[in-house]
Amino acid sequence: MWSSRLFWKLVLVYGGFNFVLAATFPLALSKWEESQVIDQVRGGLRDIALLVRGQVAPAIAAGDSSQLVRLVNDASQLTDVRVTIIAADGDVLAESDTDVESMRNHRDREELAEARKSGGGDAIRRSSTLGVPFLYYAIPLKIDEGIVAFVRVAEDVKTIEDQARDRQRSLWWFAVAVALLAAPLTYVLAGRITRPLSELTANAQAIADGDYRQPITSRSRDEVGTLASAFSKMRDELARRVAELEDHNQRLSTVLSSMVEGVLAVDCDRRVMLANQTCCEMLEIGEADVAGRALLEVTRSVEIDEAVSAAMASDAPAQREVTLTSPSQRVLQLLAAQLPAEPRPGAVIVFHDVTELRRLENMRRDFAANVSHELKTPLTSIKAYAETLRLGAVNDRENNLAFVDRISEQSEHLDLLITDLLQLARVESGQEAFQFARVDLAVAAEQALTQCRQLAEQKRIRLHCDPANETVVAWADYEGLFTIITNLLVNAINYTPPEGDVTFRWRQVEQTAVIEIQDSGIGIAPEHHERVFERFFRVDKARSRAAGGTGLGLAIVKHLAQAFGGSVELESEPGRGSTFRVRLPTDERDPAKHLTSAAVPRDNDAENKDPHR
Ligand code: ADP
């Protein structure tokens, strides 16, 4: 209440009004009060004059001046007023307050003239005899219907003024008392008026701040009470509608946030009204700072902007596929449609992220092209040699066997290619039925080294084995692990010049079996480190072919290692050799993963786009 401006306004207005009223009351009454006093004094003077007239009449009739003087003095003493007896011609016969001799003729005195006319006259003026102001009252004294003298009584004006001032002082005290009494009343009254209004104001403030629980109660039976009850109903209705809206919004945002499609709504000025989380993720923008920004600024795509323009210009939705390049490359399919309502409030855009779909399509297309090319090369050779033989070379005793050998070589290469392709396809699709077991690396190494020894000898490569001091086992499928080791060993032998070294070692590091195949060969430039694991990628195509490579060896290694819950990495420098490191778990960590999903790892094999490389 103390902070209520209205309260203080009322206090000031009522207080000021009371004060003015209290001040006006004695001011207005003071003149009237003064005239009242004068009237009273005049009335008193008349009574005294009548009394004195009765007493002095015999002395005047008898012409007894000493008796007259004595009576005048007695009357004056008794009534405490000035008494003067004046003859009809104006000569002063007797006077109570001064010497008669010193007094001039009073014929022209105002009160006498009036008394002569109307039987009683009064005047207020300064006494020429005493020099002070007096209120005079005079009445005629008649004998036989003729005026013989006048009895005049006078009261000192100062005495009258004193009386009037006394009365006014009382009035002022009364006004002060009234004002003092009115002050607390004003305070209480202002409080009673403002309290319910202050409560209503606080309620309204709470509602404005979103708090609809505060009860609105008012005991007033007046308009304020009616206002409070109307306000209460309004609050309840508002709370109900806000709750409904919040519920609706909640459901809408739950639906929007759980959608796999991105949803973005813009107003007719193409400013973003809302964007769900998926949309923000697709456009790689922060969800918080989207609302209110221009569509073009948010999407950074002229195509999206154009799609919205097209949708807004017609009733039919606009469909597009856009490729965003920044910050990362994404392919989005979008459908833009106008929001229903009149006038059109804007448009909504629904995005589908088809990046992965397009990537897989590209991958499939590239893979098909690569496979066709890889199959076509040996087939073309076989066809050419067979044709050469058919056209007569079969009778060429010196060369016909060489042609048959070429056909056999190319057929073997074809067979190898198809075998590798099938194995890769099985590993990738998860159809390969692995038999997981604890495989002793020493056993697998022994078998692989035995198999590769002949090739190493042919190529004059020194094959070393650096086994671990303790037994190291890997949780893997034996055949798969054998393929990993032989693929890496064959590569190491093939890509190392004669008199080079290939070392096969294995260790256990914590819960991981680490296999390393190190060679002193040609090495691989850093820019190819990632790509050598792609299907059909070869650093040097001719060299790979000469060595009988299919371009699938490392892809099979990578997919097998991943299918076993492990990984493969490469350290290499051109001219200094390469080290392929395979990490495999030593125990069964997640059997489910080993049997199914790990067999279908994602990679960027399809990036090998040039089938003619
Ligand atoms: P390929 O059948 O051609 O050997 P891979 O998938 O096994 O196919 O290997 C892919 C390419 O990686 C090879 O063509 C070769 O260029 C390179 N490469 C693989 N292993 C080595 C290695 N030990 N030293 C140098 N280059 C290698």
Residues whose N, C-alpha, C, O or C-beta is under 5 A from the ligand:
A	BS01	ADP	N491 A492 Y495 G521 G523 I524 V532 F537 R538 V539 D540 S544 G549 T550 G551 L552 G553 L554 A555 S578
